[in-house]
Amino acid sequence: MKSLQEKYDVLKEYIKSLGSVAVAFSSGVDSTFLLRVAHDVLGDRAIAVTARSSSFPERELSEAVAFAEKNGIVHRIVDSEELEIEGFRENPVNRCYLCKHELFSKMKEIAAQNGYSEVVEGSNMDDLGDYRPGLTAISELGVKSPLRYAELTKEEIRQLSKELGLPTWEKQSFACLSSRFPYGETITPEKLKMVDEAEQLLLDLGFHQVRVRHHGTVARIEIAEDQFPKIMEREIREQIDSRLKEIGFTYVSLDLSGYRTGSMNETLTDL
């Protein structure tokens, strides 16, 4: 079994072998780490590319812009509106495939136009344990996944990020807002805005890892179990209930199983 240092060395050597890269950069834990290492290894032969859409919160885009500026990294922003992709709004089980195929096709064009040989993205070993149709699109398009190549897990990426002094080492995990809807429920800009505002409220109140799942008139809140006592404090509870109803939900519920990734996939028993 490789040590963490050995995996880190493998990552740097692999990125070096690619020559030049366009990094799919969302400002999350994984892509920030990947971009930092790529820039350390390749310098100006590594650029960041961020997709702007209604399912990507403005706070995340702002963080991406700020990080690239602070570190002197060339940054391109591409408009990739998922809701304009045929079939996406209906939220089929392959929704993530449709999105990733559209997004990475655009990123490959940007890379080619600017003379960068490869597009790389930040999925890690932990992403292999869930239903991830987006990885199929990544494979089909020949997009490289350096963190998986180096066999790095999420926890290891956080550890290395901390050692590098990256502000994202303890940042909450994030997935696009479209993942907050049950498969088959139509996704609209208005619904995405409801989810974004609801999650922003929870983050502002000090909840670290949050999801607000949109079930029609019901908001299903997922938070870490150790924060259950906080959300049940009367003042906090009443503030959340009141604000989410102002946003447009009729009922506000707490998922007693707590936060977990891919909870909408729990219904996909035959996949």
LINBELQUI-V998713 format. One record per run of one state. SS is the DSSP state (H for helix, E for strand, L for the rest). FROM is the first residue (numbers start at 1). TO is the last residue. If there is no record, write none. Layout:
BEGIN
SS/FROM/TO + SS/FROM/TO
END
This chain:
BEGIN
L/1/3 + H/4/18 + L/19/20 + E/21/24 + L/25/28 + H/29/45 + E/46/52 + L/53/57 + H/58/70 + L/71/74 + E/75/79 + L/80/81 + H/82/84 + L/85/94 + H/95/113 + L/114/117 + E/118/120 + L/121/124 + H/125/129 + L/130/133 + H/134/140 + L/141/143 + E/144/144 + L/145/145 + H/146/149 + L/150/153 + H/154/163 + L/164/166 + H/167/170 + L/171/176 + H/177/180 + E/181/181 + L/182/188 + H/189/204 + L/205/209 + E/210/215 + L/216/217 + E/218/223 + L/224/224 + H/225/231 + L/232/233 + H/234/247 + L/248/250 + E/251/254 + L/255/262 + H/263/267 + L/268/271
END
